[in-house]
Each structure stands twice: as C-alpha cells, then as structure tokens.
C-alpha cells in the first residue's frame, strides 16, 4: 500500500471518528468567543414579584413566607440574608436570588439556568472534567494535527499542495500570524 492511499484511508476514518468532537468543540468555540455580550453557559432571567409583607418574627419565618409565595422548594434555598431592616434575600442555586422588601413584599427574582447543550459542550471544551478527559482532548488535538498534515498531501497535481494547495496553506498560516503580530504591535 502506498503512503498516499494509507493517508487517504486514515484521513477519512479519523475524520469520521472525530466528527462529534469537532462539532462540539466548534459550537463551544463560537459560544465562548462572544462572552462579552452574553453568558454561553447560563441564562439569567429577572422578574418582578410581590409576595406580601413578610413576617418579622424570625428569619426562618421570612424565608418560609418567601419560599411558599414563590413556590421555591426548601432544597433550592442556598441561604438567606437580611442586609438591612427592610431588605431580605433568599439565595437560590447557581447565583439566583429573591430580593424583597420586608414591609411590602415587592422585589425581584433572579433565576439562573444552564443553557442546554451549550453548557455541556463548554464543560468539555474548557476541560472542567480534568482527569481522563484531558487525555481524550490531547488525543483529539493530536489527531486534528494529523488530519491537517495528511490533508495537504492527499492530492497530486495542480489542485494538490504542489499546485494551488500551497497558497491556501500559506494563507491559512498567515492569518493567525498576522493577528498575533497585530496584537503585540498594539500592546
């Protein structure tokens, strides 16, 4: 078997194997590239609420009143605080909170939920799993290097690397180099 045929077979089969990871890393990459404008992991909603005047007999009674009025399960309460005489806060999962005025019961509820799909691929892409996943990600990166390297030598002639292919490779290399040079030139 000649090396070009071997590269073609490996390139094809590794490409099939990595399809899911390429899509996951690509979607996550697009999402985290735009973190200045939105949170790719969580959706935050804030709504105004009115729960009625809170009982002032104890913090437990205040917490129970807010939880019942907002239909918050006791397992979802992470803590509470009365930072001022007329302010009461109930802390919810993932940074959510209910803030209400003690005398009127008016306030806001901030709920934080994970973005389905994006949260999970970002966990993979940003390697929050650590351990074995680090090795999976390293093998993935190595195989991407192989795909890029083998891909440039698969074709012969005017459409291969010796023909117009070299210009595409040079353009592909020049793009990150130009951005790095521009970045350091403006620092």
C-alpha atoms as one frame of an Amber mdcrd trajectory, in Angstrom:
protein
   0.000   0.000   0.000   1.471   3.379  -0.918   1.636   6.198   1.637  -0.859
   8.438  -0.188  -3.518   5.690  -0.132  -2.773   4.979   3.556  -3.135   8.694
   4.389  -6.418   8.816   2.454  -7.840   5.866   4.409  -6.623   7.206   7.766
  -7.761  10.753   6.943 -11.248   9.526   6.053 -11.686   7.179   9.026 -10.219
   9.567  11.606 -12.433  12.296  10.166 -15.486  10.100  10.727 -14.308   9.253
  14.246 -13.763  12.895  15.227 -16.968  14.277  13.700 -18.815  14.602  17.040
 -15.877  16.202  18.842 -15.252  18.658  16.010 -18.889  19.785  16.138 -18.863
  20.032  19.965 -15.597  21.998  20.087 -16.684  24.246  17.202 -20.060  25.126
  18.732 -18.409  25.754  22.094 -15.691  27.841  20.451 -18.240  30.079  18.765
 -20.160  30.426  22.034 -17.177  31.338  24.222 -15.795  33.723  21.605 -18.721
  36.029  22.370 -18.731  36.014  26.176 -18.567  39.816  26.315 -22.139  40.027
  25.048 -23.735  37.016  26.756 -23.120  34.115  29.080 -22.728  30.952  26.983
 -23.289  28.665  29.973 -26.212  30.239  31.781 -29.438  32.052  31.014 -30.361
  34.713  33.572 -33.928  35.969  33.952 -35.047  38.668  36.366 -38.709  39.180
  37.137 -40.593  41.458  39.493 -42.579  39.773  42.264 -44.908  40.677  45.106
 -45.135  38.203  47.968 -46.903  40.361  50.559 -45.460  41.779  53.753 -43.029
  39.403  55.423 -43.484  38.205  58.994 -40.774  39.759  61.134 -40.855  37.191
  63.917 -37.747  35.354  62.670 -35.522  34.818  59.654 -36.947  31.293  59.373
 -40.480  32.682  59.122 -39.374  35.238  56.495 -37.640  32.541  54.445 -40.655
  30.238  54.663 -43.013  33.042  53.572 -40.889  33.914  50.503 -40.368  30.245
  49.583 -44.084  29.454  49.755 -45.144  32.585  47.868 -42.642  31.939  45.058
 -43.074  28.156  45.124 -39.411  27.585  45.887 -38.555  24.183  47.305 -36.536
  24.128  50.507 -33.830  22.127  48.681 -33.393  25.066  46.294 -32.592  27.554
  49.066 -28.848  28.038  49.482 -29.012  30.662  52.203 -30.611  33.906  53.305
 -29.610  37.353  54.436 -31.223  40.453  55.900 -28.696  43.121  54.876 -30.945
  45.992  56.007 -34.060  46.411  58.123 -36.334  46.439  55.066 -34.405  44.046
  52.748 -34.486  40.256  52.727 -32.652  37.998  50.294 -33.075  34.279  49.664
 -30.184  32.721  47.739 -31.027  30.187  45.026 -28.891  27.713  43.010 -26.261
  28.895  40.523 -26.251  32.521  41.699 -30.019  33.076  41.623 -31.713  35.070
  44.337 -35.011  36.533  45.514 -34.719  40.075  46.920 -37.809  41.529  48.592
 -38.769  44.481  50.747 -39.827  43.276  54.187 -42.706  45.749  54.571 -44.312
  45.397  51.092 -43.013  42.084  49.831 -42.168  43.675  46.466 -38.913  42.703
  44.846 -37.222  40.703  42.156 -36.315  37.104  41.494 -33.216  36.287  39.510
 -33.158  32.722  38.190 -30.090  31.207  36.598 -30.452  28.109  34.413 -27.908
  26.246  32.320 -28.185  26.584  28.559 -28.979  23.039  27.374 -26.297  21.633
  25.109 -24.014  24.679  25.281 -23.259  24.207  28.962 -22.237  20.586  28.354
 -20.005  21.241  25.318 -18.354  24.155  27.142 -17.565  21.814  30.052 -15.779
  19.553  27.551 -14.067  22.333  25.597 -12.820  24.181  28.684 -11.749  20.846
  30.255 -13.640  21.254  33.514 -13.797  17.457  33.723  -9.992  17.047  34.022
  -8.677  13.507  34.586  -9.192  11.095  31.685 -10.907  13.808  29.626  -7.553
  15.644  29.433  -6.113  12.626  27.628  -9.129  12.395  25.325  -8.722  16.094
  24.463  -4.971  15.653  23.874  -5.541  12.689  21.539  -8.221  14.732  19.746
  -5.759  17.612  19.274  -3.040  15.247  18.031  -5.456  13.658  15.547  -6.501
  17.110  14.305  -2.829  17.849  13.655  -2.610  14.581  11.727  -5.753  15.449
   9.705  -4.396  18.882   8.821  -0.974  17.490   7.901  -2.192  14.481   5.953
  -4.875  16.523   4.216  -2.358  18.769   2.481  -0.580  15.860   0.819  -3.572
  13.775  -0.300  -3.946  15.326  -3.745  -1.365  15.481  -6.528  -1.009  17.906
  -9.385  -2.363  21.405  -9.839  -5.038  21.009  -7.120  -2.615  19.436  -4.611
  -0.076  21.040  -2.327   2.442  21.417  -5.167  -0.134  23.419  -7.145  -2.674
  25.805  -5.678  -2.717  23.994  -2.321   0.444  25.713  -1.131  -1.242  29.134
  -1.493  -4.169  28.059   0.667  -1.779  26.653   3.280   0.212  29.909   3.270
  -2.996  31.957   3.642  -4.087  29.695   6.477  -0.740  30.139   8.239  -0.573
  33.882   7.554  -3.940  34.580   9.187  -3.040  33.672  12.810   0.485  35.060
  12.378  -0.924  38.427  11.219  -3.331  38.597  14.175  -0.569  37.754  16.666
   1.723  40.404  15.161  -1.114  42.959  15.242  -1.932  42.051  18.859   1.641
  42.568  20.077   2.117  45.695  17.964  -0.787  47.411  19.723   0.192  46.490
  23.279
